[in-house]
Structures are given as C-alpha cells and as structure tokens.
C-alpha cells in the first residue's frame, strides 16, 4: 500500500504564517550613546573602546526617534526585519532563517 504524499492544508498554512511573521517590517539602525543620543555611525563601526566625547556607543534598532534621541529601541533587530541605515539605505533583508545584526560594546 502506497502512503499519501499530500500535506494537510492546515500544516501548509501554519508554516506559511510562521515564515511571514515579521516579514515586510523595516527597522532603522542608528548609533547611540549611553543616554540614547544618536551619534555618528563611525562611533559604532569600531567601538571597542568607545569615544572620549560620546562614551560607550552601540547600535539601536527600531524605537522612536525624535530631536536627536532614540527611545524604546532594541540592541538587536527583530527577527525577519529589513534593516536600513539612518540615511535609508538597505543594510540587510530579513527572512526565514536570517540572523540578527551585531552591536558595538
């Protein structure tokens, strides 16, 4: 007797929903200091020791940006999110099996 190779529609729908969750969202990556002040990206590109002027710096993803300050941000991007820099250029595209970015510090 031959086994069926059909996949139940509910399983296909569940896998599709899991793959699409988070897809299409875009997060902006900004370099921030300890107080959430947005600082030049160069301070996060090589932030092993921090900056004498800005202190310790790190990447902030998403959040609310206003008046040069980033609030409620994450130190890692959301799973599956498309990441752009502060000028709007795409850094990475999210998707199934993607990995998170890095942050300084």
PAFI-257896 format. One record per residue: residue number from 1; residue in three letters; x, y, z of N, C-alpha, C in turn. Coordinates in steps of 0.05 Angstrom, whole numbers, always signed. Atoms other than C-alpha are relative to their C-alpha. Example, Ala and Ser with C-alpha at 12.3 -4.5 7.8 and 13.67 -1.06 7.14 Angstrom:
2
<gudo><i>1</i><aa>ALA</aa><n_u>+18</n_u><n_v>-24</n_v><n_w>+0</n_w><ca_u>+246</ca_u><ca_v>-90</ca_v><ca_w>+156</ca_w><c_u>+18</c_u><c_v>+24</c_v><c_w>+0</c_w></gudo>
<gudo><i>2</i><aa>SER</aa><n_u>-16</n_u><n_v>-24</n_v><n_w>-1</n_w><ca_u>+273</ca_u><ca_v>-21</ca_v><ca_w>+143</ca_w><c_u>-15</c_u><c_v>+22</c_v><c_w>+14</c_w></gudo>
! end
This chain:
105
<gudo><i>1</i><aa>UNK</aa><n_u>+17</n_u><n_v>-23</n_v><n_w>+0</n_w><ca_u>+0</ca_u><ca_v>+0</ca_v><ca_w>+0</ca_w><c_u>+18</c_u><c_v>+25</c_v><c_w>+0</c_w></gudo>
<gudo><i>2</i><aa>UNK</aa><n_u>-16</n_u><n_v>-24</n_v><n_w>+3</n_w><ca_u>+28</ca_u><ca_v>+68</ca_v><ca_w>-20</ca_w><c_u>-10</c_u><c_v>+22</c_v><c_w>+19</c_w></gudo>
<gudo><i>3</i><aa>UNK</aa><n_u>+8</n_u><n_v>-22</n_v><n_w>-18</n_w><ca_u>+28</ca_u><ca_v>+125</ca_v><ca_w>+31</ca_w><c_u>-5</c_u><c_v>+25</c_v><c_w>-16</c_w></gudo>
<gudo><i>4</i><aa>UNK</aa><n_u>+7</n_u><n_v>-26</n_v><n_w>+13</n_w><ca_u>-2</ca_u><ca_v>+192</ca_v><ca_w>+12</ca_w><c_u>+23</c_u><c_v>+20</c_v><c_w>+5</c_w></gudo>
<gudo><i>5</i><aa>UNK</aa><n_u>-21</n_u><n_v>-21</n_v><n_w>-3</n_w><ca_u>+48</ca_u><ca_v>+248</ca_v><ca_w>-1</ca_w><c_u>-13</c_u><c_v>+27</c_v><c_w>+3</c_w></gudo>
<gudo><i>6</i><aa>UNK</aa><n_u>+14</n_u><n_v>-26</n_v><n_w>-3</n_w><ca_u>-5</ca_u><ca_v>+302</ca_v><ca_w>+7</ca_w><c_u>+6</c_u><c_v>+11</c_v><c_w>+28</c_w></gudo>
<gudo><i>7</i><aa>UNK</aa><n_u>-4</n_u><n_v>-14</n_v><n_w>-26</n_w><ca_u>+8</ca_u><ca_v>+353</ca_v><ca_w>+62</ca_w><c_u>-26</c_u><c_v>+14</c_v><c_w>+7</c_w></gudo>
<gudo><i>8</i><aa>UNK</aa><n_u>+26</n_u><n_v>-14</n_v><n_w>-8</n_w><ca_u>-53</ca_u><ca_v>+377</ca_v><ca_w>+101</ca_w><c_u>+2</c_u><c_v>+30</c_v><c_w>-3</c_w></gudo>
<gudo><i>9</i><aa>UNK</aa><n_u>+1</n_u><n_v>-29</n_v><n_w>+5</n_w><ca_u>-73</ca_u><ca_v>+448</ca_v><ca_w>+84</ca_w><c_u>+5</c_u><c_v>+16</c_v><c_w>+25</c_w></gudo>
<gudo><i>10</i><aa>UNK</aa><n_u>-5</n_u><n_v>-14</n_v><n_w>-24</n_w><ca_u>-71</ca_u><ca_v>+468</ca_v><ca_w>+157</ca_w><c_u>+30</c_u><c_v>+2</c_v><c_w>+6</c_w></gudo>
<gudo><i>11</i><aa>UNK</aa><n_u>-29</n_u><n_v>+0</n_v><n_w>-4</n_w><ca_u>+3</ca_u><ca_v>+449</ca_v><ca_w>+161</ca_w><c_u>+13</c_u><c_v>+20</c_v><c_w>-18</c_w></gudo>
<gudo><i>12</i><aa>UNK</aa><n_u>-11</n_u><n_v>-19</n_v><n_w>+19</n_w><ca_u>+19</ca_u><ca_v>+489</ca_v><ca_w>+99</ca_w><c_u>-6</c_u><c_v>+29</c_v><c_w>+9</c_w></gudo>
<gudo><i>13</i><aa>UNK</aa><n_u>+7</n_u><n_v>-26</n_v><n_w>-10</n_w><ca_u>-18</ca_u><ca_v>+549</ca_v><ca_w>+127</ca_w><c_u>+16</c_u><c_v>+8</c_v><c_w>+24</c_w></gudo>
<gudo><i>14</i><aa>UNK</aa><n_u>-15</n_u><n_v>-6</n_v><n_w>-24</n_w><ca_u>+18</ca_u><ca_v>+545</ca_v><ca_w>+193</ca_w><c_u>+29</c_u><c_v>+6</c_v><c_w>-6</c_w></gudo>
<gudo><i>15</i><aa>UNK</aa><n_u>-27</n_u><n_v>-6</n_v><n_w>+8</n_w><ca_u>+86</ca_u><ca_v>+542</ca_v><ca_w>+160</ca_w><c_u>+2</c_u><c_v>+26</c_v><c_w>-14</c_w></gudo>
<gudo><i>16</i><aa>UNK</aa><n_u>+0</n_u><n_v>-26</n_v><n_w>+15</n_w><ca_u>+69</ca_u><ca_v>+600</ca_v><ca_w>+114</ca_w><c_u>-2</c_u><c_v>+23</c_v><c_w>+20</c_w></gudo>
<gudo><i>17</i><aa>UNK</aa><n_u>+3</n_u><n_v>-21</n_v><n_w>-19</n_w><ca_u>+46</ca_u><ca_v>+642</ca_v><ca_w>+173</ca_w><c_u>+25</c_u><c_v>+4</c_v><c_w>+16</c_w></gudo>
<gudo><i>18</i><aa>UNK</aa><n_u>-24</n_u><n_v>-2</n_v><n_w>-15</n_w><ca_u>+109</ca_u><ca_v>+627</ca_v><ca_w>+212</ca_w><c_u>+22</c_u><c_v>+14</c_v><c_w>-17</c_w></gudo>
<gudo><i>19</i><aa>UNK</aa><n_u>-20</n_u><n_v>-12</n_v><n_w>+17</n_w><ca_u>+152</ca_u><ca_v>+647</ca_v><ca_w>+153</ca_w><c_u>-5</c_u><c_v>+29</c_v><c_w>-5</c_w></gudo>
<gudo><i>20</i><aa>UNK</aa><n_u>+7</n_u><n_v>-27</n_v><n_w>+7</n_w><ca_u>+115</ca_u><ca_v>+711</ca_v><ca_w>+140</ca_w><c_u>-1</c_u><c_v>+19</c_v><c_w>+24</c_w></gudo>
<gudo><i>21</i><aa>UNK</aa><n_u>+1</n_u><n_v>-17</n_v><n_w>-24</n_w><ca_u>+113</ca_u><ca_v>+736</ca_v><ca_w>+212</ca_w><c_u>+25</c_u><c_v>+17</c_v><c_w>+1</c_w></gudo>
<gudo><i>22</i><aa>UNK</aa><n_u>-23</n_u><n_v>-18</n_v><n_w>-1</n_w><ca_u>+158</ca_u><ca_v>+797</ca_v><ca_w>+216</ca_w><c_u>+10</c_u><c_v>+8</c_v><c_w>-27</c_w></gudo>
<gudo><i>23</i><aa>UNK</aa><n_u>-8</n_u><n_v>-7</n_v><n_w>+27</n_w><ca_u>+168</ca_u><ca_v>+799</ca_v><ca_w>+141</ca_w><c_u>-13</c_u><c_v>+27</c_v><c_w>-8</c_w></gudo>
<gudo><i>24</i><aa>UNK</aa><n_u>+11</n_u><n_v>-26</n_v><n_w>+10</n_w><ca_u>+159</ca_u><ca_v>+867</ca_v><ca_w>+109</ca_w><c_u>+5</c_u><c_v>+23</c_v><c_w>+20</c_w></gudo>
<gudo><i>25</i><aa>UNK</aa><n_u>-5</n_u><n_v>-22</n_v><n_w>-18</n_w><ca_u>+176</ca_u><ca_v>+906</ca_v><ca_w>+172</ca_w><c_u>+28</c_u><c_v>+11</c_v><c_w>-4</c_w></gudo>
<gudo><i>26</i><aa>UNK</aa><n_u>-26</n_u><n_v>-13</n_v><n_w>+3</n_w><ca_u>+233</ca_u><ca_v>+955</ca_v><ca_w>+167</ca_w><c_u>+8</c_u><c_v>+14</c_v><c_w>+25</c_w></gudo>
<gudo><i>27</i><aa>UNK</aa><n_u>-10</n_u><n_v>-13</n_v><n_w>-23</n_w><ca_u>+276</ca_u><ca_v>+978</ca_v><ca_w>+224</ca_w><c_u>+25</c_u><c_v>+16</c_v><c_w>-8</c_w></gudo>
<gudo><i>28</i><aa>UNK</aa><n_u>-23</n_u><n_v>-16</n_v><n_w>+6</n_w><ca_u>+326</ca_u><ca_v>+1034</ca_v><ca_w>+222</ca_w><c_u>+21</c_u><c_v>-5</c_v><c_w>+22</c_w></gudo>
<gudo><i>29</i><aa>UNK</aa><n_u>-22</n_u><n_v>+4</n_v><n_w>-18</n_w><ca_u>+394</ca_u><ca_v>+1022</ca_v><ca_w>+254</ca_w><c_u>+14</c_u><c_v>+27</c_v><c_w>+4</c_w></gudo>
<gudo><i>30</i><aa>UNK</aa><n_u>-14</n_u><n_v>-25</n_v><n_w>-7</n_w><ca_u>+424</ca_u><ca_v>+1083</ca_v><ca_w>+290</ca_w><c_u>+21</c_u><c_v>-5</c_v><c_w>+21</c_w></gudo>
<gudo><i>31</i><aa>UNK</aa><n_u>-21</n_u><n_v>+2</n_v><n_w>-21</n_w><ca_u>+487</ca_u><ca_v>+1091</ca_v><ca_w>+331</ca_w><c_u>-8</c_u><c_v>+19</c_v><c_w>+23</c_w></gudo>
<gudo><i>32</i><aa>UNK</aa><n_u>+8</n_u><n_v>-16</n_v><n_w>-23</n_w><ca_u>+471</ca_u><ca_v>+1115</ca_v><ca_w>+401</ca_w><c_u>+20</c_u><c_v>-2</c_v><c_w>+23</c_w></gudo>
<gudo><i>33</i><aa>UNK</aa><n_u>-17</n_u><n_v>+1</n_v><n_w>-23</n_w><ca_u>+508</ca_u><ca_v>+1133</ca_v><ca_w>+464</ca_w><c_u>-15</c_u><c_v>-11</c_v><c_w>+24</c_w></gudo>
<gudo><i>34</i><aa>UNK</aa><n_u>+13</n_u><n_v>+12</n_v><n_w>-23</n_w><ca_u>+491</ca_u><ca_v>+1111</ca_v><ca_w>+535</ca_w><c_u>-27</c_u><c_v>+13</c_v><c_w>+7</c_w></gudo>
<gudo><i>35</i><aa>UNK</aa><n_u>+25</n_u><n_v>-14</n_v><n_w>-6</n_w><ca_u>+435</ca_u><ca_v>+1162</ca_v><ca_w>+540</ca_w><c_u>-20</c_u><c_v>-1</c_v><c_w>-22</c_w></gudo>
<gudo><i>36</i><aa>UNK</aa><n_u>+18</n_u><n_v>+3</n_v><n_w>+23</n_w><ca_u>+403</ca_u><ca_v>+1144</ca_v><ca_w>+473</ca_w><c_u>+3</c_u><c_v>+23</c_v><c_w>-20</c_w></gudo>
<gudo><i>37</i><aa>UNK</aa><n_u>-4</n_u><n_v>-21</n_v><n_w>+20</n_w><ca_u>+430</ca_u><ca_v>+1206</ca_v><ca_w>+437</ca_w><c_u>+12</c_u><c_v>-13</c_v><c_w>-25</c_w></gudo>
<gudo><i>38</i><aa>UNK</aa><n_u>-9</n_u><n_v>+10</n_v><n_w>+25</n_w><ca_u>+440</ca_u><ca_v>+1190</ca_v><ca_w>+364</ca_w><c_u>+26</c_u><c_v>+14</c_v><c_w>-7</c_w></gudo>
<gudo><i>39</i><aa>UNK</aa><n_u>-27</n_u><n_v>-11</n_v><n_w>+6</n_w><ca_u>+514</ca_u><ca_v>+1199</ca_v><ca_w>+345</ca_w><c_u>+9</c_u><c_v>-11</c_v><c_w>-27</c_w></gudo>
<gudo><i>40</i><aa>UNK</aa><n_u>-10</n_u><n_v>+10</n_v><n_w>+26</n_w><ca_u>+554</ca_u><ca_v>+1189</ca_v><ca_w>+281</ca_w><c_u>+5</c_u><c_v>-30</c_v><c_w>+0</c_w></gudo>
<gudo><i>41</i><aa>UNK</aa><n_u>-3</n_u><n_v>+29</n_v><n_w>+2</n_w><ca_u>+555</ca_u><ca_v>+1117</ca_v><ca_w>+256</ca_w><c_u>+29</c_u><c_v>-9</c_v><c_w>+4</c_w></gudo>
<gudo><i>42</i><aa>UNK</aa><n_u>-28</n_u><n_v>+7</n_v><n_w>-4</n_w><ca_u>+631</ca_u><ca_v>+1117</ca_v><ca_w>+257</ca_w><c_u>+7</c_u><c_v>-9</c_v><c_w>+28</c_w></gudo>
<gudo><i>43</i><aa>UNK</aa><n_u>-5</n_u><n_v>+7</n_v><n_w>-28</n_w><ca_u>+628</ca_u><ca_v>+1111</ca_v><ca_w>+332</ca_w><c_u>-9</c_u><c_v>-28</c_v><c_w>+7</c_w></gudo>
<gudo><i>44</i><aa>UNK</aa><n_u>+9</n_u><n_v>+27</n_v><n_w>-4</n_w><ca_u>+592</ca_u><ca_v>+1044</ca_v><ca_w>+327</ca_w><c_u>+15</c_u><c_v>-20</c_v><c_w>-18</c_w></gudo>
<gudo><i>45</i><aa>UNK</aa><n_u>-14</n_u><n_v>+18</n_v><n_w>+18</n_w><ca_u>+632</ca_u><ca_v>+1015</ca_v><ca_w>+269</ca_w><c_u>+24</c_u><c_v>-12</c_v><c_w>+13</c_w></gudo>
<gudo><i>46</i><aa>UNK</aa><n_u>-23</n_u><n_v>+10</n_v><n_w>-15</n_w><ca_u>+694</ca_u><ca_v>+1010</ca_v><ca_w>+312</ca_w><c_u>-2</c_u><c_v>+11</c_v><c_w>+28</c_w></gudo>
<gudo><i>47</i><aa>UNK</aa><n_u>+5</n_u><n_v>-11</n_v><n_w>-26</n_w><ca_u>+670</ca_u><ca_v>+1020</ca_v><ca_w>+383</ca_w><c_u>+12</c_u><c_v>-17</c_v><c_w>+23</c_w></gudo>
<gudo><i>48</i><aa>UNK</aa><n_u>-12</n_u><n_v>+17</n_v><n_w>-21</n_w><ca_u>+716</ca_u><ca_v>+973</ca_v><ca_w>+421</ca_w><c_u>+6</c_u><c_v>+16</c_v><c_w>+25</c_w></gudo>
<gudo><i>49</i><aa>UNK</aa><n_u>-7</n_u><n_v>-16</n_v><n_w>-23</n_w><ca_u>+738</ca_u><ca_v>+1029</ca_v><ca_w>+467</ca_w><c_u>-18</c_u><c_v>+23</c_v><c_w>+5</c_w></gudo>
<gudo><i>50</i><aa>UNK</aa><n_u>+18</n_u><n_v>-23</n_v><n_w>-3</n_w><ca_u>+683</ca_u><ca_v>+1080</ca_v><ca_w>+456</ca_w><c_u>+14</c_u><c_v>+25</c_v><c_w>-9</c_w></gudo>
<gudo><i>51</i><aa>UNK</aa><n_u>-10</n_u><n_v>-26</n_v><n_w>+8</n_w><ca_u>+694</ca_u><ca_v>+1153</ca_v><ca_w>+444</ca_w><c_u>+3</c_u><c_v>+18</c_v><c_w>+25</c_w></gudo>
<gudo><i>52</i><aa>UNK</aa><n_u>-3</n_u><n_v>-18</n_v><n_w>-23</n_w><ca_u>+722</ca_u><ca_v>+1204</ca_v><ca_w>+494</ca_w><c_u>-23</c_u><c_v>+20</c_v><c_w>+2</c_w></gudo>
<gudo><i>53</i><aa>UNK</aa><n_u>+21</n_u><n_v>-20</n_v><n_w>+0</n_w><ca_u>+667</ca_u><ca_v>+1252</ca_v><ca_w>+473</ca_w><c_u>-28</c_u><c_v>-12</c_v><c_w>+5</c_w></gudo>
<gudo><i>54</i><aa>UNK</aa><n_u>+26</n_u><n_v>+12</n_v><n_w>-2</n_w><ca_u>+607</ca_u><ca_v>+1205</ca_v><ca_w>+467</ca_w><c_u>-2</c_u><c_v>-22</c_v><c_w>+21</c_w></gudo>
<gudo><i>55</i><aa>UNK</aa><n_u>+0</n_u><n_v>+22</n_v><n_w>-18</n_w><ca_u>+627</ca_u><ca_v>+1150</ca_v><ca_w>+515</ca_w><c_u>-5</c_u><c_v>-26</c_v><c_w>-15</c_w></gudo>
<gudo><i>56</i><aa>UNK</aa><n_u>+5</n_u><n_v>+26</n_v><n_w>+12</n_w><ca_u>+606</ca_u><ca_v>+1078</ca_v><ca_w>+501</ca_w><c_u>-23</c_u><c_v>+2</c_v><c_w>-20</c_w></gudo>
<gudo><i>57</i><aa>UNK</aa><n_u>+20</n_u><n_v>-2</n_v><n_w>+21</n_w><ca_u>+567</ca_u><ca_v>+1071</ca_v><ca_w>+436</ca_w><c_u>-9</c_u><c_v>-28</c_v><c_w>-8</c_w></gudo>
<gudo><i>58</i><aa>UNK</aa><n_u>+11</n_u><n_v>+25</n_v><n_w>+10</n_w><ca_u>+523</ca_u><ca_v>+1016</ca_v><ca_w>+407</ca_w><c_u>-22</c_u><c_v>+6</c_v><c_w>-21</c_w></gudo>
<gudo><i>59</i><aa>UNK</aa><n_u>+21</n_u><n_v>-2</n_v><n_w>+19</n_w><ca_u>+473</ca_u><ca_v>+1003</ca_v><ca_w>+352</ca_w><c_u>-27</c_u><c_v>-2</c_v><c_w>+13</c_w></gudo>
<gudo><i>60</i><aa>UNK</aa><n_u>+27</n_u><n_v>+1</n_v><n_w>-9</n_w><ca_u>+400</ca_u><ca_v>+1016</ca_v><ca_w>+366</ca_w><c_u>-19</c_u><c_v>-5</c_v><c_w>-23</c_w></gudo>
<gudo><i>61</i><aa>UNK</aa><n_u>+18</n_u><n_v>+8</n_v><n_w>+21</n_w><ca_u>+345</ca_u><ca_v>+984</ca_v><ca_w>+324</ca_w><c_u>-28</c_u><c_v>+7</c_v><c_w>+6</c_w></gudo>
<gudo><i>62</i><aa>UNK</aa><n_u>+28</n_u><n_v>-7</n_v><n_w>-4</n_w><ca_u>+275</ca_u><ca_v>+1010</ca_v><ca_w>+314</ca_w><c_u>-3</c_u><c_v>+23</c_v><c_w>+20</c_w></gudo>
<gudo><i>63</i><aa>UNK</aa><n_u>+5</n_u><n_v>-20</n_v><n_w>-20</n_w><ca_u>+248</ca_u><ca_v>+1052</ca_v><ca_w>+370</ca_w><c_u>-13</c_u><c_v>+25</c_v><c_w>-11</c_w></gudo>
<gudo><i>64</i><aa>UNK</aa><n_u>+12</n_u><n_v>-25</n_v><n_w>+7</n_w><ca_u>+222</ca_u><ca_v>+1123</ca_v><ca_w>+368</ca_w><c_u>+22</c_u><c_v>+21</c_v><c_w>+0</c_w></gudo>
<gudo><i>65</i><aa>UNK</aa><n_u>-22</n_u><n_v>-20</n_v><n_w>+4</n_w><ca_u>+269</ca_u><ca_v>+1177</ca_v><ca_w>+341</ca_w><c_u>-13</c_u><c_v>+28</c_v><c_w>-1</c_w></gudo>
<gudo><i>66</i><aa>UNK</aa><n_u>+10</n_u><n_v>-28</n_v><n_w>-1</n_w><ca_u>+256</ca_u><ca_v>+1250</ca_v><ca_w>+358</ca_w><c_u>+21</c_u><c_v>+18</c_v><c_w>+13</c_w></gudo>
<gudo><i>67</i><aa>UNK</aa><n_u>-18</n_u><n_v>-20</n_v><n_w>-12</n_w><ca_u>+300</ca_u><ca_v>+1310</ca_v><ca_w>+370</ca_w><c_u>+29</c_u><c_v>-10</c_v><c_w>+5</c_w></gudo>
<gudo><i>68</i><aa>UNK</aa><n_u>-27</n_u><n_v>+10</n_v><n_w>-3</n_w><ca_u>+365</ca_u><ca_v>+1271</ca_v><ca_w>+362</ca_w><c_u>+3</c_u><c_v>-22</c_v><c_w>+21</c_w></gudo>
<gudo><i>69</i><aa>UNK</aa><n_u>+0</n_u><n_v>+21</n_v><n_w>-21</n_w><ca_u>+345</ca_u><ca_v>+1219</ca_v><ca_w>+415</ca_w><c_u>-16</c_u><c_v>-24</c_v><c_w>-10</c_w></gudo>
<gudo><i>70</i><aa>UNK</aa><n_u>+14</n_u><n_v>+25</n_v><n_w>+6</n_w><ca_u>+325</ca_u><ca_v>+1146</ca_v><ca_w>+404</ca_w><c_u>-10</c_u><c_v>-12</c_v><c_w>+25</c_w></gudo>
<gudo><i>71</i><aa>UNK</aa><n_u>+12</n_u><n_v>+11</n_v><n_w>-24</n_w><ca_u>+277</ca_u><ca_v>+1118</ca_v><ca_w>+454</ca_w><c_u>-13</c_u><c_v>-27</c_v><c_w>-6</c_w></gudo>
<gudo><i>72</i><aa>UNK</aa><n_u>+14</n_u><n_v>+27</n_v><n_w>+3</n_w><ca_u>+248</ca_u><ca_v>+1047</ca_v><ca_w>+465</ca_w><c_u>+12</c_u><c_v>-16</c_v><c_w>-23</c_w></gudo>
<gudo><i>73</i><aa>UNK</aa><n_u>-13</n_u><n_v>+15</n_v><n_w>+21</n_w><ca_u>+299</ca_u><ca_v>+1016</ca_v><ca_w>+418</ca_w><c_u>+10</c_u><c_v>-27</c_v><c_w>+11</c_w></gudo>
<gudo><i>74</i><aa>UNK</aa><n_u>-11</n_u><n_v>+26</n_v><n_w>-7</n_w><ca_u>+328</ca_u><ca_v>+946</ca_v><ca_w>+418</ca_w><c_u>+29</c_u><c_v>-1</c_v><c_w>-9</c_w></gudo>
<gudo><i>75</i><aa>UNK</aa><n_u>-28</n_u><n_v>+3</n_v><n_w>+7</n_w><ca_u>+401</ca_u><ca_v>+926</ca_v><ca_w>+416</ca_w><c_u>+4</c_u><c_v>-21</c_v><c_w>-22</c_w></gudo>
<gudo><i>76</i><aa>UNK</aa><n_u>-1</n_u><n_v>+19</n_v><n_w>+22</n_w><ca_u>+384</ca_u><ca_v>+872</ca_v><ca_w>+365</ca_w><c_u>-25</c_u><c_v>+4</c_v><c_w>-18</c_w></gudo>
<gudo><i>77</i><aa>UNK</aa><n_u>+23</n_u><n_v>-4</n_v><n_w>+17</n_w><ca_u>+339</ca_u><ca_v>+875</ca_v><ca_w>+304</ca_w><c_u>-21</c_u><c_v>-22</c_v><c_w>+4</c_w></gudo>
<gudo><i>78</i><aa>UNK</aa><n_u>+21</n_u><n_v>+20</n_v><n_w>-1</n_w><ca_u>+272</ca_u><ca_v>+840</ca_v><ca_w>+303</ca_w><c_u>+5</c_u><c_v>-22</c_v><c_w>-21</c_w></gudo>
<gudo><i>79</i><aa>UNK</aa><n_u>-3</n_u><n_v>+22</n_v><n_w>+19</n_w><ca_u>+273</ca_u><ca_v>+772</ca_v><ca_w>+270</ca_w><c_u>-15</c_u><c_v>+5</c_v><c_w>-26</c_w></gudo>
<gudo><i>80</i><aa>UNK</aa><n_u>+13</n_u><n_v>-3</n_v><n_w>+26</n_w><ca_u>+258</ca_u><ca_v>+777</ca_v><ca_w>+196</ca_w><c_u>-3</c_u><c_v>+28</c_v><c_w>-10</c_w></gudo>
<gudo><i>81</i><aa>UNK</aa><n_u>+3</n_u><n_v>-28</n_v><n_w>+8</n_w><ca_u>+261</ca_u><ca_v>+853</ca_v><ca_w>+194</ca_w><c_u>+20</c_u><c_v>+8</c_v><c_w>-21</c_w></gudo>
<gudo><i>82</i><aa>UNK</aa><n_u>-18</n_u><n_v>-13</n_v><n_w>+19</n_w><ca_u>+292</ca_u><ca_v>+892</ca_v><ca_w>+137</ca_w><c_u>+14</c_u><c_v>+23</c_v><c_w>+15</c_w></gudo>
<gudo><i>83</i><aa>UNK</aa><n_u>-15</n_u><n_v>-21</n_v><n_w>-15</n_w><ca_u>+347</ca_u><ca_v>+936</ca_v><ca_w>+166</ca_w><c_u>+11</c_u><c_v>+21</c_v><c_w>-19</c_w></gudo>
<gudo><i>84</i><aa>UNK</aa><n_u>-11</n_u><n_v>-22</n_v><n_w>+16</n_w><ca_u>+365</ca_u><ca_v>+1004</ca_v><ca_w>+138</ca_w><c_u>+16</c_u><c_v>+18</c_v><c_w>+18</c_w></gudo>
<gudo><i>85</i><aa>UNK</aa><n_u>-15</n_u><n_v>-19</n_v><n_w>-16</n_w><ca_u>+416</ca_u><ca_v>+1055</ca_v><ca_w>+160</ca_w><c_u>-15</c_u><c_v>+26</c_v><c_w>+3</c_w></gudo>
<gudo><i>86</i><aa>UNK</aa><n_u>+14</n_u><n_v>-25</n_v><n_w>-6</n_w><ca_u>+398</ca_u><ca_v>+1125</ca_v><ca_w>+183</ca_w><c_u>-5</c_u><c_v>+17</c_v><c_w>-25</c_w></gudo>
<gudo><i>87</i><aa>UNK</aa><n_u>+5</n_u><n_v>-14</n_v><n_w>+25</n_w><ca_u>+401</ca_u><ca_v>+1150</ca_v><ca_w>+110</ca_w><c_u>-20</c_u><c_v>-14</c_v><c_w>-17</c_w></gudo>
<gudo><i>88</i><aa>UNK</aa><n_u>+20</n_u><n_v>+15</n_v><n_w>+15</n_w><ca_u>+350</ca_u><ca_v>+1098</ca_v><ca_w>+87</ca_w><c_u>+11</c_u><c_v>-21</c_v><c_w>-18</c_w></gudo>
<gudo><i>89</i><aa>UNK</aa><n_u>-12</n_u><n_v>+21</n_v><n_w>+17</n_w><ca_u>+399</ca_u><ca_v>+1052</ca_v><ca_w>+51</ca_w><c_u>-3</c_u><c_v>-28</c_v><c_w>+14</c_w></gudo>
<gudo><i>90</i><aa>UNK</aa><n_u>+4</n_u><n_v>+27</n_v><n_w>-11</n_w><ca_u>+385</ca_u><ca_v>+977</ca_v><ca_w>+60</ca_w><c_u>+26</c_u><c_v>-12</c_v><c_w>+9</c_w></gudo>
<gudo><i>91</i><aa>UNK</aa><n_u>-23</n_u><n_v>+13</n_v><n_w>-11</n_w><ca_u>+435</ca_u><ca_v>+941</ca_v><ca_w>+104</ca_w><c_u>-3</c_u><c_v>-30</c_v><c_w>-3</c_w></gudo>
<gudo><i>92</i><aa>UNK</aa><n_u>+6</n_u><n_v>+28</n_v><n_w>+3</n_w><ca_u>+403</ca_u><ca_v>+872</ca_v><ca_w>+105</ca_w><c_u>-29</c_u><c_v>-4</c_v><c_w>-3</c_w></gudo>
<gudo><i>93</i><aa>UNK</aa><n_u>+28</n_u><n_v>+7</n_v><n_w>+4</n_w><ca_u>+339</ca_u><ca_v>+839</ca_v><ca_w>+85</ca_w><c_u>-6</c_u><c_v>-24</c_v><c_w>+18</c_w></gudo>
<gudo><i>94</i><aa>UNK</aa><n_u>+8</n_u><n_v>+22</n_v><n_w>-17</n_w><ca_u>+304</ca_u><ca_v>+795</ca_v><ca_w>+135</ca_w><c_u>-12</c_u><c_v>-23</c_v><c_w>-15</c_w></gudo>
<gudo><i>95</i><aa>UNK</aa><n_u>+12</n_u><n_v>+23</n_v><n_w>+13</n_w><ca_u>+273</ca_u><ca_v>+729</ca_v><ca_w>+121</ca_w><c_u>+3</c_u><c_v>-25</c_v><c_w>+17</c_w></gudo>
<gudo><i>96</i><aa>UNK</aa><n_u>+0</n_u><n_v>+25</n_v><n_w>-15</n_w><ca_u>+265</ca_u><ca_v>+658</ca_v><ca_w>+143</ca_w><c_u>+29</c_u><c_v>-10</c_v><c_w>+3</c_w></gudo>
<gudo><i>97</i><aa>UNK</aa><n_u>-27</n_u><n_v>+10</n_v><n_w>-5</n_w><ca_u>+329</ca_u><ca_v>+633</ca_v><ca_w>+176</ca_w><c_u>+21</c_u><c_v>+22</c_v><c_w>+1</c_w></gudo>
<gudo><i>98</i><aa>UNK</aa><n_u>-19</n_u><n_v>-22</n_v><n_w>-1</n_w><ca_u>+362</ca_u><ca_v>+702</ca_v><ca_w>+177</ca_w><c_u>+11</c_u><c_v>+2</c_v><c_w>+28</c_w></gudo>
<gudo><i>99</i><aa>UNK</aa><n_u>-12</n_u><n_v>-4</n_v><n_w>-26</n_w><ca_u>+408</ca_u><ca_v>+721</ca_v><ca_w>+233</ca_w><c_u>+0</c_u><c_v>+30</c_v><c_w>+7</c_w></gudo>
<gudo><i>100</i><aa>UNK</aa><n_u>+0</n_u><n_v>-28</n_v><n_w>-9</n_w><ca_u>+410</ca_u><ca_v>+784</ca_v><ca_w>+275</ca_w><c_u>+26</c_u><c_v>+14</c_v><c_w>-6</c_w></gudo>
<gudo><i>101</i><aa>UNK</aa><n_u>-24</n_u><n_v>-16</n_v><n_w>+4</n_w><ca_u>+459</ca_u><ca_v>+840</ca_v><ca_w>+267</ca_w><c_u>+17</c_u><c_v>+2</c_v><c_w>+26</c_w></gudo>
<gudo><i>102</i><aa>UNK</aa><n_u>-17</n_u><n_v>-2</n_v><n_w>-24</n_w><ca_u>+514</ca_u><ca_v>+859</ca_v><ca_w>+315</ca_w><c_u>-3</c_u><c_v>+28</c_v><c_w>+11</c_w></gudo>
<gudo><i>103</i><aa>UNK</aa><n_u>+0</n_u><n_v>-27</n_v><n_w>-12</n_w><ca_u>+521</ca_u><ca_v>+918</ca_v><ca_w>+361</ca_w><c_u>+26</c_u><c_v>+4</c_v><c_w>+15</c_w></gudo>
<gudo><i>104</i><aa>UNK</aa><n_u>-25</n_u><n_v>-7</n_v><n_w>-14</n_w><ca_u>+581</ca_u><ca_v>+954</ca_v><ca_w>+390</ca_w><c_u>-2</c_u><c_v>-2</c_v><c_w>+30</c_w></gudo>
<gudo><i>105</i><aa>UNK</aa><n_u>-1</n_u><n_v>-1</n_v><n_w>-29</n_w><ca_u>+602</ca_u><ca_v>+947</ca_v><ca_w>+461</ca_w><c_u>-4</c_u><c_v>-26</c_v><c_w>+11</c_w></gudo>
! end
